[in-house]
Amino acid sequence: MSDKKTKATANRLLEAAIEVFAKYGFDGASTRMLVNEAGVNISAIPYYFGSKDGLYEAVIEHIITTVLARQEEKSKEIFQALNKTDLTKGQARALLHDFVTSFIDILLSQRTSPSMVEIMIREQIHPSSVFDRFYDEMLKPTHEILTHLTAFLIGRKPECEEAILCTHTILGQFVIFKTHQELMLRRAGWQQYGLREMDAIKTMVLRNVDAILDANRKNEP
């Protein structure tokens, strides 16, 4: 088998696994479901990924790589800005707004596979054996950089509980639009999250982000 055909088969199995694991979870997804979705032989899983566990690890690695590729530059920009002595609160707030709107695009837009997002959310609710990698390589670094930025904006130390809680609350402002997507669509009479709907969500979320920052800002002496 040629390298090109081998890679194509492995990619087809990986893409199918994303869909199946998103719908049924790791425990609910059988190897038969996985190979049927991919249209490959049952021997393809051990041949390309070693096992069902290995295939799921490859899915998680793919999700981490995809998300970080889209957010890594913004994280670096925030990190560099926080190391400057002349960073203003206005500049910091603009950086936070930019990061939040970018993450909304990742979670809600059609440019990102809904199934990948569902796996990310499923791992939060029902952590699997690979959650530590998910946490160490993507979730923790993202949360930490946002906590440092939030802490700067509310005048607190990034390691304090208030800054961590404030950051988590900000993340919750837009994650809920994914976890409760069907409720939102029906209540608003929307068919999908199109451009107009996304703009409305971003406007509301950023307004709430500012309100959260203002409510938690430490009073200046």
N, C-alpha and C positions, 0 to 999 in steps of 0.2 A: 504493500500500500504506500502511495506517495505521501511525502510530508504534507503537501497541500491538502490532500484528501483526508489525512489523519487529523489535521488541524480543523478542517471544516466539520468533521464528525464530532470532535470534542467540543467545538463551539456550539453545535446544534444541541448536543446533550446538555451543555451548560445553560443555554437559553431556555430549554424546556424545563430544566430543573428549577430555574427561577420562578417560572409560572406555577409549577406543581407545588413547590415548597411554600409559595405565597398563599396558595389556596388551601392546602391541607396541613401545613406545618411539617416539621421533620418527622415526627412520629406517625402522622397520618399518611404520609407519602410513601407508597410502596415502590420497590424497584421496578415492578411491572408498570405502574403508572408512569414512572420516569422515562422508561425506554419507549413506551407506547406514544407518549407525547412527543418524543424526539424522533420517532420512526427509526430506531436503531435496534440492534440485537441486544439481548439481555447481557451478553458478555462485554458489552461496551463499557459499562460502569467499572468493573474491576480492571479492564484493560487500560482505560484512560485516567481513572481517578482512584483506583485501588479498592474502593468500597463506597457505599452510600454516604458514610461519614466523610470520606474524602471528597465526594462530589459536593456535599453541603459546605465543607470548608472552602472549596473553590468558589462557590456561590458567594460566600461571605467576603472572600478576598476580592472578588470582582466588584461587589458593592462598595467596599472600602476604597478601592482604587478609583472607581467612578466618581464617588462623592468628593474624595480628596482632590482629584484632578480639577474639579470645578470650584472648590473652596480654598485650596492651598494658597493661592496667590493673595486672596483676601485676608487669610490668617497671617501671612507674612507681613502684609501691609499694616495690619493692626499691631503686630509684635514690634515692628520697626517704629511705628508711631509712638507706642507706649514707652519706648526707650529714649525718646526725645524729651529734652527738658522744657521745650517751649510748646508742647502740645496743649491746645486750648480745649475747653469743654465743648465748644461748638464743633471743632474738628472731630473730637472723639464721638460726639453724638452722630455726626454724619457718617463716620465709619461704622457705627453700630447699625444705623438705618440701612446702609448699603449691604451689610452682612445679612441682616434679617430679610430684606427683600430678595436677596440672592437665594437664601435658604427656602423661602416660600416658593420660588421658582422650582427648586429641586424637589420639594415635597408635592407640589400641587399641579405643576404644568405637565402637559402631555409630552414634553421633551425628555422627561425622566420616566422610566418604566414604573408604572403604578405597582407592579409586583415587587420590585426592589424595595420600594417604600414600605409596602406591607410587611416584608420580611424584617426590615429595620424596626418597625413598630412591634411586630410579633416577638422579636428578641427582647424588647424592653418588658413586655408583659409576661412572657414565658421564656426566660433565659435558657439557652441550650449550653452544651458543652463548649461551644466556640464563643460564647459571649465575652469571655475575658479578652480574647483577641479583638473582638468588635469594640470593646470598651477601651482597651489600651491604645489601639491604633487610630481610632476615629472619634469615639464619643468623648473620652476624657480630654484629649488635646483641644477639641473644639469647645467643650464646656469651659476648660481652663482659660483659654484665650479670651472668651467672651466674659468670663468672670473678672478677669483683670481689667477689661475695658469698662464693665459695669461698675466695678469697685472705684475706678478713677472718677467716673461720672457721679457717683453718690458719695464720694469722699470717705470711703472705707478701705480697709485692707482686704486684698483679694482672697486671703485664706479665712476670713471671718464668715460665720454662718449667714449673716445678713446678706453679704454679697453673693454667696452661692445660692441662697433662696431667691434673691432678686433675679439672678440670671435664669434660674429654672422657671420662674414665673414668666419671664419674657419669652422663653422658648415655648412655653405652653400656649402663649397667645396665638401662635400660628399652627402648632402641631394639631390642635383640636380641629382645625379645618380639614385635616386629613382623617383623623380617627372618627370624626362625626360628619363625614362628607355627605352621606346620603340624607341625613337630617337637615343639613344646611341647604342642599339642593332643593329639597321638597318645601322647606319653610320659605325660602326666597323665591320659589318658582323658577329656579334655574334648571337648564338642561345639563350643563357642564360648567367646569371652571374655564371659561374662555377668557379672552383678553380683558373684556369689560369687568367680568366677575373678579378676575385676579387683581385688577386695579382697585376695585372696591375693597377687597380683602386687605391688600397692602395698606391702603389709606387708614382703615380701621385699626389694623395691627400696630402701625407706627404711632398712631394717636395714643393707643393704649401703652405702648412701650414708653413714650414720653411721660405719660401719667404715672407709670410705675416708678420711673427714675425720680420724678419730682416728689412722689410720696415717700420715697425711701432715702432721699438725700439727707446726709448728716448736716445738722445746723452748724453754720460757721460760728466759731467763738466770737 
